Amino acid sequence: MTSEDPFARDPAQSPYAIRHQSFGTRRRGFDPKEVTAYLAGLADQIEYADADRADLRSEVERLRTSATEAEQQAHMAAHAVGLLSEAQAIADTLVAEAQQYAEDLMAQARRDALVRTHDPVPSTVDSRPSMARLVAAQFAAAQSVAAFLAR
């Protein structure tokens, strides 16, 4: 048993056409006032159904649009998370490299200080203070970098 679409055979009538439909008169026919009242009620129902269907279509379109916007926002959020993750990885690498550089610089300054304080070869009086200042400056710079990274 198949259900047949009632509108498949005849095109839909507008509420105006239903309200103003005229019929031939016959003896012993339907009461014209009852028929007119029935058609007016039917036209009102069709107007209500058409308005309701238009509201539903606009709601469907609004939901489609908002779903598309939500998808775009989700895509942008995922992209932002990826960028932030990448930036954090780069920052972590830079911090690790800076810490390693500071440690290497401090170790080199310590080695230079030890070599210069235990230098068996006598050096001139003028060059020893400038070397000591250079080693002290290297050591101070290494400590500054380490202090900065410790923050």
KOLSE-317016 format. One line per field, with one value per residue (C-alpha): y, z, x. Coordinates in steps of 0.001 Angstrom, whole numbers, padded with zeros to 6 digits. Example, Ala and Ser with C-alpha at 12.3 -4.5 7.8 and 13.67 -1.06 7.14 Angstrom:
v = (-004500/-001060)
w = (007800/007140)
u = (012300/013670)
END
This chain:
v = (000000/003265/006650/009054/012714/014636/017560/015455/015522/019074/022117/023726/026463/029787/030862/033686/031243/028990/031882/033132/029802/029754/026766/026265/026095/023274/022472/020660/021329/022303/025397/028158/029860/026629/025992/029573/029314/025984/027319/030403/028174/025979/029046/030258/026885/026998/030548/029448/026358/028462/030994/028210/026510/029823/030281/026745/027277/030474/028648/025848/028399/030189/026885/026011/029399/029141/025597/026892/029736/027277/025057/028061/029095/025546/025489/028842/027679/024502/026561/028959/026046/024673/028034/028445/024928/025636/028948/027231/024584/027287/029214/026056/025380/028951/028875/025550/026899/030094/028094/025859/028924/030518/027316/027031/030693/030292/027133/028856/031860/029560/027711/030996/032261/029062/029135/032769/032392/029321/030443/029175/031516/034942/037638/041309/043476/045509/042528/040693/043286/043576/039760/039672/042336/040357/037156/039041/040617/037220/035749/038670/038358/034637/035308/037967/035569/032846/035252/036389/032818/031903/034408)
w = (000000/-001082/000267/-002503/-002300/-002363/-004130/-006867/-009067/-008577/-007963/-004558/-004342/-002712/000262/-001892/-004612/-002054/-000438/-003793/-005449/-006934/-007592/-009759/-007973/-008158/-006521/-003280/-003219/-000285/001722/000100/003462/004982/001947/002048/005793/005321/002479/004528/007428/005065/003552/007073/007853/004626/005374/008848/007444/004765/007366/009676/006845/005928/009585/009684/006465/007809/011057/009074/007095/010298/011818/008688/008807/012511/012031/009304/011562/014415/012119/011054/014680/015611/012707/013746/017371/016318/014153/017042/019370/016814/016481/020248/020620/017949/019600/022974/021463/019881/023159/025074/022577/022804/026608/026627/024165/026209/029409/027741/026389/029851/031415/028719/029176/032953/032602/030127/032452/035352/033251/032085/035677/036843/033996/034612/038360/038022/034978/035457/032792/034261/032294/032209/034945/032531/030904/034109/035342/031924/031679/035184/034186/031040/033014/035612/032851/031233/034590/035346/031932/032453/035868/034369/031686/034296/036553/033635/032682/036289/036380)
u = (000000/001573/000643/-000106/000833/-002481/-000816/000767/-002334/-003578/-001430/-001860/-004469/-003735/-005832/-007227/-008285/-009948/-011843/-013125/-013911/-017378/-019553/-022577/-025907/-028365/-031517/-030985/-027240/-025052/-025823/-023723/-023062/-021705/-019506/-018180/-017474/-015739/-013597/-012688/-011579/-009615/-007929/-007006/-005426/-003406/-002236/-001136/000633/002396/003566/004710/006575/008290/009318/010706/012651/014199/015084/016729/018729/019749/020886/022862/024564/025332/026669/028978/030137/030705/032778/034849/035383/036392/038853/040331/040584/042385/044743/045399/046157/048598/050324/050543/051953/054546/055455/055811/058096/060257/060388/061355/064154/065441/065423/067282/069859/070300/070741/073315/075134/075169/076492/079178/080121/080395/082464/084785/085129/086003/088569/090093/090232/091956/094466/095315/095694/097918/099872/103457/104762/105421/103688/104264/102885/100735/098952/097915/095377/093738/093402/091940/089401/088528/087955/085916/083816/083197/082237/079897/078263/077715/076164/073876/072646/072097/070188/068044/067176/066413/063519)
END
